[in-house]
Amino acid sequence: MADTRTKLTVVKVGGKIVEEESSLKQLLENFATIEGHKVLVHGGGRSATAIATKLGIESVMVNGRRVTDAETLKVVAMVYGGLVNKTIVAKLQAMDINALGLTGADMNYMVSNKRPVGEVDYGFVGDVKAVDARLLADLIQKDIVPVLAPLTHDKKGNLLNTNADTIAGEAAKALARYFEVTLVYCFEKRGVLRDEHDDESVIPKINKQLFTKYVADGVIQGGMLPKLENAFEAIDAGVKQVIITKADAIDGKSGTLVV
């Protein structure tokens, strides 16, 4: 068995969980019990929408993605990089976990290109170009827990709004050169379901062969398709395993294991 000091768990958690006091407390208590090194990646979209509304800034969503104009960018930078990120860091410090909140601009750890204009102009949204995992690994090996906000930069002085699932996946892939990485995606269901209306129908383990079969049979569809495609990309890039589960089960003992 590998030494626990070489293990790293990257946990991605959605905004709804980190934006509610009770669910955030439970999540961080569970996160604190994970053995070995760890990284937390968070969202915060609901808070960004609420604050934008108070400021009179309309939130525009296309296919579930936020269109980020110059004014919206100011809001998401404040909310993701400030309010949500630093609240999580402070609460982890209260649990004696030495956390450090980061955007991609900090230490130049994650650089993106501004997404090209296609059918939709998403504005200041970043597609990840490069990750400096050496710097992150150095922090982690010093027992610092990075808390990554969904913001990157373009090395031209601009912050870019970047999907939190992507941040988690790219960080996990890059860190796989230094650690035995488990990537945990938390969402509202208990895992990948055979029947989306039955929360008990969790598929416990899935590989590429089963994935192809489930897609052909119509068992896996919709938003779960890109989530699993990202998971297999991570596996191909050296991540040991990906777990898709509910936020109260980030210990890896339940949910769907992608191998």
TILUM-299811 format. One record per residue (C-alpha): residue number from 1; x, y, z. Coordinates in Angstrom, 1 decimal. Example, Ala and Ser with C-alpha at 12.3 -4.5 7.8 and 13.67 -1.06 7.14 Angstrom:
<atoms>
   seq       px       py       pz
     1     12.3     -4.5      7.8
     2     13.7     -1.1      7.1
</atoms>
This chain:
<atoms>
   seq       px       py       pz
     1      0.0      0.0      0.0
     2      1.2      3.5     -0.9
     3      2.4      5.7      2.0
     4     -0.5      8.1      2.9
     5      2.0     11.0      2.6
     6      2.1     10.4     -1.2
     7     -1.7     10.4     -1.6
     8     -3.6     13.5     -2.6
     9     -7.3     14.0     -2.8
    10     -8.7     16.8     -4.9
    11    -12.3     17.6     -3.9
    12    -14.5     19.7     -6.1
    13    -17.7     21.0     -4.5
    14    -20.5     23.1     -6.0
    15    -21.6     26.5     -5.0
    16    -24.9     25.5     -3.3
    17    -23.0     23.5     -0.7
    18    -20.4     26.1      0.2
    19    -23.0     28.9      0.2
    20    -25.2     27.5      3.0
    21    -23.8     27.6      6.6
    22    -25.0     24.1      7.7
    23    -23.9     22.2      4.5
    24    -20.6     24.1      4.4
    25    -19.8     23.1      8.0
    26    -20.6     19.4      7.3
    27    -18.6     19.4      4.1
    28    -15.5     20.9      5.8
    29    -15.8     18.5      8.7
    30    -15.8     15.6      6.3
    31    -13.0     17.2      4.2
    32    -10.9     17.5      7.4
    33    -11.0     13.8      8.0
    34     -9.6     12.8      4.5
    35     -6.2     11.1      5.0
    36     -3.1     12.4      3.3
    37     -2.8     15.6      1.4
    38     -5.8     17.4      0.0
    39     -7.0     20.3     -2.2
    40    -10.5     21.9     -2.3
    41    -12.0     23.5     -5.4
    42    -15.2     25.4     -5.0
    43    -17.9     27.2     -7.0
    44    -20.1     30.0     -5.8
    45    -22.5     30.9     -8.6
    46    -25.6     31.5     -6.5
    47    -23.8     34.0     -4.4
    48    -22.5     35.8     -7.5
    49    -26.0     35.9     -9.0
    50    -27.5     37.3     -5.7
    51    -24.9     40.0     -5.3
    52    -25.0     40.9     -9.0
    53    -28.8     41.4     -8.6
    54    -28.3     43.7     -5.6
    55    -25.9     45.7     -7.7
    56    -28.3     45.9    -10.6
    57    -26.3     43.7    -12.9
    58    -28.2     41.1    -14.9
    59    -26.9     37.6    -14.8
    60    -27.1     35.9    -18.3
    61    -26.7     32.1    -18.5
    62    -26.4     30.1    -21.7
    63    -26.4     26.3    -21.6
    64    -25.8     26.6    -17.8
    65    -22.7     28.8    -18.3
    66    -22.4     32.3    -17.1
    67    -21.8     35.0    -19.7
    68    -19.1     37.2    -18.1
    69    -19.0     40.7    -19.3
    70    -16.8     43.3    -17.7
    71    -19.2     44.2    -14.9
    72    -20.0     40.6    -14.2
    73    -16.3     39.8    -14.0
    74    -15.9     42.3    -11.2
    75    -18.7     40.5     -9.3
    76    -17.4     37.0     -9.7
    77    -13.9     38.1     -8.8
    78    -15.2     39.6     -5.6
    79    -17.4     36.6     -4.7
    80    -15.3     33.7     -5.9
    81    -11.9     35.0     -5.0
    82    -13.0     37.0     -2.0
    83    -16.2     36.2     -0.1
    84    -16.6     32.4     -0.8
    85    -12.9     31.6     -0.9
    86    -11.8     33.4      2.2
    87    -14.8     32.2      4.2
    88    -13.8     28.6      3.4
    89    -10.1     29.3      4.3
    90    -11.1     30.9      7.6
    91    -13.4     28.0      8.6
    92    -10.6     25.5      7.7
    93     -8.1     27.5      9.9
    94    -10.6     27.1     12.7
    95    -10.2     23.3     12.2
    96     -6.4     23.6     12.4
    97     -6.1     23.0      8.7
    98     -3.5     25.4      7.3
    99     -5.4     26.5      4.1
   100     -4.4     29.0      1.4
   101     -6.9     30.5     -1.0
   102     -5.8     30.9     -4.5
   103     -6.9     32.1     -7.9
   104     -5.0     31.0    -11.1
   105     -3.3     34.4    -11.0
   106     -1.7     33.7     -7.6
   107      1.8     32.4     -8.2
   108      0.8     32.1    -11.9
   109     -0.4     28.6    -11.1
   110     -3.1     28.4    -13.8
   111     -3.1     30.3    -17.1
   112     -6.1     30.4    -19.5
   113     -6.9     31.7    -22.9
   114    -10.0     33.8    -23.2
   115    -12.6     31.6    -24.9
   116    -13.0     32.5    -28.6
   117    -16.3     33.9    -29.7
   118    -18.4     31.2    -31.3
   119    -22.2     31.0    -31.5
   120    -22.1     32.6    -28.0
   121    -19.7     35.3    -26.8
   122    -19.1     34.2    -23.2
   123    -17.0     37.2    -22.5
   124    -14.2     36.9    -19.9
   125    -14.3     33.2    -19.6
   126    -11.1     31.1    -19.6
   127    -10.2     27.8    -21.2
   128     -7.2     26.4    -19.3
   129     -3.9     26.5    -21.2
   130     -1.2     25.7    -18.5
   131     -0.9     24.6    -14.9
   132      2.2     25.0    -12.8
   133      1.8     21.9    -10.7
   134      5.3     22.2     -9.3
   135      4.4     25.3     -7.3
   136      1.1     23.7     -6.0
   137      3.0     20.5     -5.1
   138      5.6     22.5     -3.2
   139      2.8     24.0     -1.1
   140      1.1     20.7     -0.6
   141      4.3     19.0      0.5
   142      4.6     21.7      3.2
   143      1.2     20.6      4.6
   144     -0.6     23.6      3.2
   145     -4.1     22.9      1.8
   146     -4.8     24.9     -1.4
   147     -8.4     26.2     -1.7
   148     -8.9     27.0     -5.4
   149    -11.4     29.6     -6.6
   150    -12.9     29.2    -10.1
   151    -10.8     32.1    -11.5
   152     -7.8     31.9    -13.8
   153     -5.9     34.6    -15.7
   154     -4.5     35.3    -19.2
   155     -1.0     36.7    -18.2
   156     -2.1     40.0    -19.8
   157     -3.6     41.4    -16.6
   158     -7.1     39.9    -16.9
   159     -8.9     37.6    -14.6
   160    -11.1     35.0    -16.3
   161    -14.1     33.2    -15.0
   162    -13.4     29.5    -15.3
   163    -15.5     26.4    -14.7
   164    -14.8     24.8    -11.3
   165    -15.1     21.3    -12.7
   166    -12.4     22.2    -15.2
   167    -10.2     23.8    -12.5
   168    -10.4     20.6    -10.4
   169     -9.7     18.3    -13.4
   170     -6.8     20.3    -14.7
   171     -5.2     20.6    -11.2
   172     -5.7     16.9    -10.6
   173     -4.1     15.9    -13.9
   174     -1.1     18.2    -13.4
   175     -0.6     17.1     -9.8
   176     -0.7     13.4    -10.8
   177      3.0     13.8    -11.7
   178      3.8     14.3     -8.0
   179      1.1     12.4     -6.1
   180     -1.2      9.4     -6.2
   181     -4.3     11.5     -7.0
   182     -8.0     10.8     -6.3
   183    -10.4     13.3     -7.8
   184    -13.8     13.7     -6.1
   185    -16.6     15.5     -7.9
   186    -19.5     16.3     -5.5
   187    -23.0     17.0     -6.8
   188    -26.6     16.6     -5.7
   189    -27.0     12.9     -6.4
   190    -25.3      9.9     -4.7
   191    -23.4      8.9     -7.8
   192    -24.0      7.9    -11.4
   193    -27.5      6.4    -11.5
   194    -28.9      3.6    -13.6
   195    -32.3      5.4    -13.2
   196    -32.2      9.2    -12.7
   197    -35.4      9.0    -10.7
   198    -34.1      6.4     -8.3
   199    -31.4      7.6     -5.9
   200    -30.7      4.0     -4.8
   201    -29.7      2.9     -8.4
   202    -26.1      4.0     -8.0
   203    -23.6      2.4    -10.4
   204    -20.7      1.5     -8.0
   205    -17.9      1.3    -10.5
   206    -17.6      2.2    -14.2
   207    -14.8      1.8    -16.7
   208    -14.7      3.0    -20.4
   209    -16.2     -0.3    -21.7
   210    -19.2      0.0    -19.3
   211    -19.5      3.8    -20.1
   212    -19.7      3.1    -23.8
   213    -22.4      0.5    -23.2
   214    -24.4      2.7    -20.8
   215    -24.3      5.6    -23.3
   216    -25.5      3.3    -26.1
   217    -28.3      2.0    -23.9
   218    -29.4      5.6    -22.9
   219    -28.6      5.0    -19.2
   220    -26.1      7.8    -19.2
   221    -27.1     11.0    -20.9
   222    -27.4     14.8    -20.4
   223    -25.2     16.5    -18.0
   224    -23.6     13.3    -16.7
   225    -22.0     12.7    -20.1
   226    -19.4     15.6    -19.9
   227    -18.8     14.8    -16.2
   228    -17.8     11.3    -17.1
   229    -15.9     12.3    -20.2
   230    -13.8     14.7    -18.0
   231    -13.3     11.8    -15.5
   232    -11.9      9.5    -18.1
   233     -9.6     12.3    -19.4
   234     -8.3     12.6    -15.9
   235     -7.7      8.9    -15.6
   236     -5.9      8.9    -19.0
   237     -3.7     11.8    -17.7
   238     -2.5      9.7    -14.7
   239     -5.1     10.4    -12.0
   240     -5.6      7.1    -10.1
   241     -9.3      7.3     -9.7
   242    -12.3      9.6     -9.9
   243    -15.2      9.4     -7.5
   244    -18.6     11.0     -8.3
   245    -20.7     11.3     -5.2
   246    -22.8     13.4     -2.8
   247    -21.1     16.0     -0.7
   248    -21.7     14.1      2.5
   249    -19.8     11.1      1.1
   250    -16.4     12.5      0.1
   251    -14.6      9.8      2.1
   252    -14.8      7.6     -1.1
   253    -16.7      4.9      0.6
   254    -19.8      5.4     -1.6
   255    -20.8      6.9     -4.9
   256    -19.5      5.9     -8.3
   257    -15.8      5.0     -8.8
   258    -14.4      5.8    -12.2
   259    -11.4      3.6    -13.1
</atoms>
